[in-house]
Each structure stands twice: as structure tokens, then as C-alpha cells.
Amino acid sequence: MRKALTDKTIQALKPRKGVYDIHDMHCPGLTVRVFESGLRSFALRYRYGTKQRRYGLGRYPVVSLVKAREKAIEALRQVEEGIDPSRRRRQPDMQVEAICAAFIRQYAKPRNRNWRETERILDREFVAVHGQRDIRQIKRHDVLEIMDAALERGASYQANRILATIRKLFNWCLERGIIDATPIAGLKAPTRELSRDRVLDDGEIRRVLNAARLDAYPFRQFVPLLLATAQRRGELANMRWSELDLEARTWVIPAERAKNGKPHVVHLSDFAVSLLDEVPQFVDCDFVFTTTRRSPVSGFSKALRWLHKHSETSDWHMHDLRRTAASGMARAGVAPYVIEKVLNHVSGTISGVAAVYNRYGYDAERCAALEKWGAGLAELSHGE
């Protein structure tokens, strides 16, 4: 029911069984709700995005009709600016911990396949230090202290990741009206990053493979498989038995885990299959590489230090094995466009218009390339 609300009109509203609303004809969305007890309260009904929301304005006569209309008009102004007044007013939601959780749930998770890394950085670096503070009180020096701590422990690239992640968080808060200005505007990354070009030579590959044989599951098989498949560390870490067809000798990386968002078929060489044959299968567990049976393998830094020591090699990361595999296939005469298909790259030799019209998957060529590369790894593995 709509009425031109006045104090006299509101006072004349009679309680009924249940509650009912009277809508103000002079202020869009303003309503007065009448309860069975005779209590009357103001609220604003408005649409935010695709959702209908209700924003409480206070109880009458503690809040007068004039004040209720002022608050309603101010709330509607916020809606026009893209701010949800019903969310903004909740003080507990302003804590860093709550804001970070909302950022992951509403922004990072739907848009970023690597959202867990974003969550890990925020939880470990930001929430652990400032979790109970109001995010509007976070200053530039608070973020600089977190980055300086990373630099002091030698994690210079990690300091860049921390800044990039917190910058996205603050920009999201700015868009939603949680903050009025980002405290880190113009803050530059502390470290200049250089593209890595580390490739292991045959001698180093041999020593790494021999060292891996001295290790236990899961890294005994995991590290050689990184070399044999030339896939990304995260993709292999999340490998499931249900994605493998050992008879057809294929592994299908689903679209939700592939970096380019498309399913990717990886052909398994004799060398790769022999490694998978060594891997134990646990009851009610689909992960190929796991130490908990509930989540994929982790602890890569520790495993890498162990491999550096026992293989007497240094200055390489897990991702360098992917580059090593690509370089090894190129040295063996595999065409660049086939290597790109093996790596599941969407740019490179076949890109632009050519990529639109050339839909050939080069399956046979990829299979031959990985077989040739796997044979070379098997030879190196059995060498002295």
C-alpha cells in the first residue's frame, strides 16, 4: 500500500496480525513497517545489481520521518555510485580477515584458476598480521612492512607477488566503496624480475634423475614426470587417476585446471608410463601424488633443496624442467609448433589469424615428440 506519509499518518497505522508495510509516495523505496506489537520502523527497499535488498533506517519515533527520508536519499545516492549501503554499514565486515574472505569468494575464485595461491598469500602475509584490524585503517607503511619482511628473508620475487595481490584487493575494495582511496597507489614493485632462461644440460638431467631414484614417493616419480610430460608443476601436482588412460597412454588435463581454459591431452611415453606404474594407488583417493590422501602433493621447496644437494646441481626451479623439456625436444628436431602444442601454449608460431583457421591438434606429432623425448630421458636415466 502506498501513502503520502506524515507523522499523523504513521501514528494512525493500526497493528494487525503479522507485519505489513506502507510505502511512501514522496520518497522512492521508503517504507514503514508495522509490527503486531505496534512497533513501527523505517526501511529502504532498493535494487543492487540483480538483487532486491532491504536496508533498515531505524525505529519510529526515535528516527523521525524527516530523518528517515534523508537517510533513504543518501542510501539511494550510494546505490547510484555502485555502493551497497546495506553491506557497507556492517562494522564487523570491515575487518581485514572478513574482507579478504569476501574478496576470494566473490572476485578471485570465479576469475582466477590460481585463486588458492592468492588466498595463501593473503592469509599468510596480510591476514596473519592485520586480520582483526579495520581495513580502512591500513596505511601504506603497513604494506611496506610486509614487503620488507619478505625482502629480508630473501624472498624478493615473493615481495612482488605480495604487492600485486594486496593491490588487487584494495582496488576491489575501492570499486565496492569499502574504502575511499587505496593506500598503496603508485607503490612500485621492490624487485625487478628477469625472465629465467635456465636449462639443465644432459649431465645435470642425468644427475637429477639418478637423485630422484634415491628419493621416496611422491617426488621419486613426480620430478621425472615433470621432465617427461613438459607440463606445469601445478597441473601435475593435481593429476587424478580418473584423468589417466594408461591403455591409451593419455592424460587429459581438464579445462578448469589448464591455464588457457581448454582441455589438454598429454601423450604418455614409455618412460612416463613406467613412472606411473611405480606410483601407489590409495583407496578412495583420486590424487596421483598426495601425502594426505585428501589434497595434492606440496612441499616443493623442501624437495627441491633435497634434489639440489643429492644431484650436486643448483640454481634451477621446478618450472625450469618444463623449459628443459621444450629445449630438449627442439634439440631432437621437433618442430616449434609441435612443441607449443605439447606445452599447451595458445600463442607463438601458430597465433592470430592462423590460430583461428588452423584447428589441427598435431596429435600424432605430439605423441612422437614426447616418445622421442622420453626415450632420451630413459637413456640418460640408465646412464652412469
VEXKEDREN-534093 format. One line per 10 residues: number of its first residue (from 0); their letters; for each residue x, y, z of C-alpha. Coordinates in Angstrom, 3 decimals, always signed. Example, Ala and Ser with C-alpha at 12.3 -4.5 7.8 and 13.67 -1.06 7.14 Angstrom:
0	AS	+12.300,-4.500,+7.800 ~ +13.670,-1.060,+7.140
// end
This chain:
0	MRKALTDKTI	+0.000,+0.000,+0.000 ~ +1.286,+3.474,-0.882 ~ +0.548,+6.630,+1.108 ~ +1.858,+10.164,+1.414 ~ +3.456,+9.564,+4.792 ~ +3.190,+12.167,+7.536 ~ +3.706,+11.871,+11.278 ~ -0.076,+11.824,+11.682 ~ -0.425,+9.014,+9.105 ~ +2.273,+6.896,+10.766
10	QALKPRKGVY	+0.776,+7.343,+14.241 ~ -2.625,+6.307,+12.889 ~ -1.383,+2.978,+11.491 ~ -3.023,+0.142,+13.442 ~ -1.281,-3.165,+14.324 ~ -2.574,-6.299,+12.600 ~ -1.832,-9.989,+12.799 ~ +1.607,-10.303,+11.302 ~ +3.523,-7.374,+9.855 ~ +2.712,-5.100,+6.942
20	DIHDMHCPGL	+4.469,-2.329,+5.028 ~ +3.294,+1.098,+3.901 ~ +5.271,+2.692,+1.056 ~ +5.955,+6.411,+1.000 ~ +4.699,+8.243,-2.097 ~ +7.214,+11.076,-1.664 ~ +10.471,+9.049,-1.318 ~ +11.082,+6.071,-3.660 ~ +11.659,+2.844,-1.751 ~ +10.982,+4.264,+1.711
30	TVRVFESGLR	+8.618,+2.062,+3.759 ~ +7.344,+1.976,+7.280 ~ +6.799,-1.498,+8.710 ~ +4.129,-2.023,+11.374 ~ +4.506,-4.986,+13.760 ~ +1.861,-6.783,+15.809 ~ +3.281,-5.158,+18.934 ~ +2.581,-1.719,+17.479 ~ +6.270,-1.041,+16.824 ~ +6.946,+0.952,+13.645
40	SFALRYRYGT	+10.281,+1.060,+11.823 ~ +11.619,+2.617,+8.622 ~ +13.412,+0.739,+5.863 ~ +14.534,+1.339,+2.300 ~ +13.805,-1.150,-0.471 ~ +16.185,-0.901,-3.420 ~ +17.749,-2.989,-6.159 ~ +21.508,-3.593,-6.163 ~ +22.654,-5.390,-9.285 ~ +20.112,-8.155,-9.850
50	KQRRYGLGRY	+19.095,-8.476,-6.200 ~ +16.334,-6.774,-4.231 ~ +17.596,-5.578,-0.848 ~ +16.146,-4.067,+2.325 ~ +18.108,-1.535,+4.375 ~ +16.889,-0.694,+7.904 ~ +16.802,+3.022,+8.734 ~ +15.664,+2.968,+12.363 ~ +12.635,+2.807,+14.614 ~ +9.936,+5.470,+14.689
60	PVVSLVKARE	+9.748,+7.912,+16.500 ~ +13.439,+7.596,+17.561 ~ +14.142,+8.252,+13.883 ~ +11.772,+10.924,+12.591 ~ +10.111,+10.787,+9.189 ~ +12.272,+13.702,+8.010 ~ +15.465,+11.921,+9.128 ~ +14.324,+8.639,+7.567 ~ +13.815,+10.364,+4.214 ~ +17.275,+11.967,+4.447
70	KAIEALRQVE	+18.893,+8.610,+5.193 ~ +16.931,+6.938,+2.380 ~ +18.027,+9.576,-0.171 ~ +21.668,+9.236,+0.948 ~ +21.466,+5.441,+0.613 ~ +19.969,+5.739,-2.885 ~ +22.844,+8.054,-3.825 ~ +25.310,+5.381,-2.729 ~ +23.496,+2.798,-4.841 ~ +23.834,+5.098,-7.860
80	EGIDPSRRRR	+27.602,+5.223,-7.205 ~ +27.827,+1.436,-7.101 ~ +27.927,+1.135,-3.309 ~ +25.643,-1.263,-1.473 ~ +24.614,+0.628,+1.697 ~ +23.302,-2.464,+3.481 ~ +26.723,-4.121,+3.183 ~ +28.824,-1.061,+3.874 ~ +27.221,-0.290,+7.205 ~ +28.127,-3.577,+8.849
90	QPDMQVEAIC	+31.121,-2.817,+11.019 ~ +32.381,-6.423,+11.545 ~ +32.609,-6.851,+7.751 ~ +35.275,-4.151,+7.665 ~ +37.840,-6.366,+9.370 ~ +40.723,-7.385,+7.116 ~ +40.004,-11.075,+7.649 ~ +36.352,-10.748,+6.564 ~ +37.166,-8.500,+3.598 ~ +39.868,-10.892,+2.342
100	AAFIRQYAKP	+37.466,-13.840,+2.601 ~ +34.846,-11.906,+0.612 ~ +37.471,-10.904,-1.986 ~ +38.475,-14.534,-2.512 ~ +34.869,-15.736,-2.654 ~ +33.440,-13.022,-4.875 ~ +36.384,-11.983,-7.050 ~ +39.429,-14.278,-7.077 ~ +37.721,-17.671,-7.079 ~ +35.336,-17.006,-10.016
110	RNRNWRETER	+38.004,-15.316,-12.158 ~ +41.343,-16.919,-11.357 ~ +42.248,-20.591,-11.593 ~ +45.172,-19.896,-9.265 ~ +42.921,-18.330,-6.614 ~ +44.315,-20.660,-3.946 ~ +47.731,-19.013,-4.320 ~ +46.047,-15.618,-3.901 ~ +44.299,-16.917,-0.794 ~ +47.560,-18.343,+0.560
120	ILDREFVAVH	+49.409,-15.036,+0.119 ~ +46.652,-13.020,+1.781 ~ +46.225,-15.450,+4.681 ~ +49.935,-15.841,+5.356 ~ +51.179,-12.313,+4.721 ~ +48.230,-9.968,+5.342 ~ +45.539,-11.614,+7.461 ~ +48.059,-13.185,+9.858 ~ +49.392,-9.706,+10.701 ~ +46.379,-7.399,+10.342
130	GQRDIRQIKR	+43.392,-9.774,+10.329 ~ +41.416,-8.099,+13.125 ~ +42.034,-4.500,+12.021 ~ +39.557,-2.378,+10.119 ~ +40.749,-2.423,+6.504 ~ +40.063,+1.335,+6.285 ~ +42.804,+1.854,+8.876 ~ +45.504,+0.042,+6.872 ~ +48.187,+2.508,+5.808 ~ +50.952,+2.455,+3.225
140	HDVLEIMDAA	+53.625,+1.687,+5.819 ~ +51.689,-1.438,+6.932 ~ +52.028,-2.936,+3.448 ~ +55.641,-1.806,+3.139 ~ +56.489,-3.619,+6.387 ~ +55.096,-6.876,+4.966 ~ +57.102,-6.464,+1.764 ~ +60.277,-5.529,+3.684 ~ +59.931,-8.695,+5.769 ~ +59.818,-10.766,+2.573
150	LERGASYQAN	+62.896,-8.983,+1.226 ~ +64.801,-9.565,+4.474 ~ +64.203,-13.313,+4.288 ~ +65.479,-13.343,+0.694 ~ +62.095,-13.725,-0.998 ~ +62.424,-10.756,-3.352 ~ +60.089,-12.109,-6.036 ~ +57.595,-13.064,-3.332 ~ +57.570,-9.424,-2.211 ~ +56.407,-8.529,-5.735
160	RILATIRKLF	+53.637,-11.151,-5.531 ~ +52.524,-9.810,-2.155 ~ +52.266,-6.277,-3.516 ~ +50.382,-7.398,-6.638 ~ +47.887,-9.418,-4.569 ~ +47.243,-6.684,-1.995 ~ +46.926,-4.134,-4.809 ~ +44.140,-6.205,-6.392 ~ +42.444,-6.471,-3.009 ~ +42.488,-2.701,-2.420
170	NWCLERGIID	+41.329,-1.942,-5.971 ~ +38.393,-4.295,-5.433 ~ +37.599,-2.574,-2.126 ~ +37.752,+0.798,-3.869 ~ +35.304,-0.318,-6.574 ~ +32.857,-1.573,-3.962 ~ +33.040,+1.577,-1.839 ~ +34.621,-0.189,+1.125 ~ +37.473,+2.315,+1.072 ~ +37.602,+5.816,-0.364
180	ATPIAGLKAP	+41.192,+5.593,-1.617 ~ +43.799,+2.858,-1.895 ~ +46.737,+3.409,+0.488 ~ +49.258,+1.893,-1.938 ~ +48.513,+3.978,-5.039 ~ +51.699,+4.399,-7.047 ~ +53.687,+1.928,-4.935 ~ +56.223,+0.170,-7.164 ~ +57.368,-3.440,-7.042 ~ +60.532,-3.690,-4.931
190	TRELSRDRVL	+62.349,-6.072,-7.262 ~ +62.850,-6.045,-10.993 ~ +62.059,-9.524,-12.273 ~ +64.069,-11.094,-15.069 ~ +62.764,-13.877,-17.272 ~ +64.503,-17.114,-16.390 ~ +66.392,-18.955,-19.107 ~ +67.846,-21.798,-17.037 ~ +68.017,-25.088,-18.945 ~ +69.603,-28.228,-17.494
200	DDGEIRRVLN	+72.198,-29.903,-19.694 ~ +72.319,-33.675,-20.212 ~ +74.753,-34.194,-17.376 ~ +72.555,-32.305,-14.963 ~ +69.436,-34.141,-16.162 ~ +71.209,-37.465,-15.569 ~ +72.213,-36.453,-12.032 ~ +68.718,-35.176,-11.212 ~ +67.087,-38.399,-12.471 ~ +69.559,-40.529,-10.524
210	AARLDAYPFR	+68.991,-38.446,-7.390 ~ +65.208,-38.767,-7.785 ~ +65.584,-42.569,-7.745 ~ +67.110,-42.236,-4.266 ~ +64.053,-40.303,-3.055 ~ +60.733,-41.782,-1.929 ~ +57.212,-41.319,-3.263 ~ +55.898,-38.850,-4.327 ~ +58.940,-36.905,-5.584 ~ +60.730,-40.042,-6.769
220	QFVPLLLATA	+58.180,-40.171,-9.613 ~ +56.957,-36.572,-9.641 ~ +60.182,-34.858,-10.723 ~ +60.989,-37.228,-13.628 ~ +57.355,-36.923,-14.780 ~ +57.690,-33.138,-14.891 ~ +60.515,-33.655,-17.350 ~ +58.744,-36.419,-19.275 ~ +55.416,-34.593,-19.761 ~ +56.691,-30.980,-20.001
230	QRRGELANMR	+53.584,-29.770,-18.154 ~ +53.234,-27.200,-15.395 ~ +54.014,-28.130,-11.791 ~ +50.500,-27.328,-10.568 ~ +48.880,-29.357,-13.338 ~ +50.951,-32.429,-12.498 ~ +50.509,-31.960,-8.739 ~ +46.722,-32.084,-9.244 ~ +46.796,-35.097,-11.571 ~ +43.955,-37.564,-10.905
240	WSELDLEART	+43.766,-41.245,-11.694 ~ +40.406,-40.577,-13.330 ~ +42.178,-38.350,-15.885 ~ +44.558,-41.133,-16.955 ~ +44.025,-43.804,-19.577 ~ +47.145,-45.926,-19.315 ~ +45.981,-48.273,-22.076 ~ +45.569,-45.366,-24.489 ~ +48.639,-43.771,-22.858 ~ +46.982,-40.378,-22.385
250	WVIPAERAKN	+46.401,-37.882,-19.592 ~ +43.622,-35.318,-20.074 ~ +44.086,-32.094,-18.118 ~ +40.534,-30.687,-17.676 ~ +39.697,-27.161,-18.794 ~ +39.248,-25.858,-15.248 ~ +42.892,-26.676,-14.447 ~ +44.508,-25.811,-17.774 ~ +45.978,-22.305,-17.885 ~ +44.283,-21.430,-21.189
260	GKPHVVHLSD	+40.912,-22.807,-20.061 ~ +40.822,-25.626,-22.631 ~ +41.180,-29.398,-22.078 ~ +44.651,-30.606,-22.932 ~ +45.622,-34.148,-23.915 ~ +49.130,-35.187,-22.851 ~ +50.564,-38.273,-24.523 ~ +52.450,-40.547,-22.126 ~ +55.723,-42.036,-23.320 ~ +57.077,-45.435,-22.244
270	FAVSLLDEVP	+59.248,-43.586,-19.744 ~ +56.253,-41.712,-18.293 ~ +54.111,-44.870,-18.052 ~ +56.913,-46.726,-16.267 ~ +56.998,-43.981,-13.647 ~ +53.226,-44.073,-13.160 ~ +53.391,-47.844,-12.754 ~ +55.522,-47.259,-9.639 ~ +53.008,-44.886,-8.037 ~ +50.850,-46.417,-5.261
280	QFVDCDFVFT	+47.068,-46.060,-5.527 ~ +45.183,-45.348,-2.306 ~ +41.644,-46.478,-1.584 ~ +39.045,-43.711,-2.017 ~ +41.684,-41.261,-3.243 ~ +41.829,-39.964,-6.818 ~ +45.026,-37.927,-6.428 ~ +48.062,-39.497,-8.084 ~ +50.521,-37.511,-5.975 ~ +49.461,-36.952,-2.379
290	TTRRSPVSGF	+50.787,-37.339,+1.133 ~ +47.494,-36.750,+2.936 ~ +45.090,-38.647,+0.625 ~ +42.846,-35.567,+0.840 ~ +44.863,-32.956,-1.065 ~ +47.529,-32.835,-3.779 ~ +51.228,-33.004,-3.022 ~ +53.002,-29.938,-1.626 ~ +56.394,-29.199,-0.056 ~ +58.144,-28.433,-3.341
300	SKALRWLHKH	+60.758,-26.110,-1.821 ~ +61.979,-28.779,+0.566 ~ +62.049,-31.392,-2.203 ~ +63.984,-29.021,-4.442 ~ +66.630,-28.394,-1.784 ~ +66.992,-32.167,-1.336 ~ +67.438,-32.653,-5.090 ~ +69.979,-29.826,-5.336 ~ +72.051,-31.467,-2.627 ~ +71.892,-35.085,-3.837
310	SETSDWHMHD	+72.252,-34.293,-7.553 ~ +75.027,-31.747,-6.961 ~ +73.161,-29.259,-9.133 ~ +71.949,-25.747,-8.298 ~ +70.148,-22.630,-9.472 ~ +67.151,-24.360,-11.036 ~ +63.466,-24.434,-10.129 ~ +60.743,-26.968,-10.867 ~ +59.444,-24.809,-13.728 ~ +62.896,-24.911,-15.351
320	LRRTAASGMA	+62.277,-28.610,-16.036 ~ +59.464,-27.598,-18.407 ~ +61.835,-25.283,-20.268 ~ +64.463,-28.038,-20.272 ~ +61.970,-30.465,-21.843 ~ +60.985,-27.951,-24.530 ~ +64.650,-27.250,-25.320 ~ +65.446,-30.973,-25.397 ~ +62.662,-31.668,-27.894 ~ +63.825,-28.765,-30.067
330	RAGVAPYVIE	+67.382,-30.143,-29.996 ~ +65.988,-33.514,-31.090 ~ +64.466,-31.914,-34.187 ~ +60.860,-31.433,-33.057 ~ +59.162,-28.549,-34.872 ~ +58.456,-25.419,-32.779 ~ +54.692,-25.516,-33.444 ~ +54.560,-29.116,-32.178 ~ +56.446,-28.164,-29.009 ~ +53.934,-25.351,-28.436
340	KVLNHVSGTI	+51.098,-27.860,-28.691 ~ +52.869,-30.138,-26.210 ~ +53.234,-27.202,-23.805 ~ +49.600,-26.157,-24.414 ~ +50.599,-22.645,-25.392 ~ +47.955,-20.557,-27.169 ~ +50.405,-18.092,-28.708 ~ +53.655,-18.462,-30.567 ~ +54.244,-19.903,-34.015 ~ +50.528,-20.517,-34.604
350	SGVAAVYNRY	+48.746,-17.397,-33.433 ~ +46.463,-14.633,-34.646 ~ +44.516,-15.465,-37.804 ~ +46.477,-18.685,-38.261 ~ +45.273,-19.941,-34.889 ~ +41.659,-19.176,-35.843 ~ +41.763,-21.264,-39.020 ~ +44.314,-23.937,-38.098 ~ +42.421,-26.257,-35.747 ~ +44.628,-29.279,-36.331
360	GYDAERCAAL	+45.770,-30.693,-32.991 ~ +49.031,-32.326,-34.198 ~ +48.213,-35.346,-32.022 ~ +50.472,-37.764,-33.898 ~ +53.317,-35.261,-33.925 ~ +52.926,-34.549,-30.198 ~ +52.924,-38.253,-29.423 ~ +56.082,-38.791,-31.487 ~ +57.787,-35.781,-29.864 ~ +57.111,-36.979,-26.302
370	EKWGAGLAEL	+58.147,-40.544,-27.198 ~ +61.418,-39.283,-28.616 ~ +61.986,-37.081,-25.564 ~ +61.017,-39.921,-23.194 ~ +63.446,-42.296,-24.903 ~ +66.210,-39.757,-24.394 ~ +65.316,-39.428,-20.693 ~ +65.305,-43.209,-20.285 ~ +68.753,-43.379,-21.811 ~ +70.028,-40.632,-19.515
380	SHGE	+68.364,-42.259,-16.512 ~ +70.148,-45.540,-17.063 ~ +73.486,-43.946,-17.826 ~ +76.257,-43.547,-15.276
// end
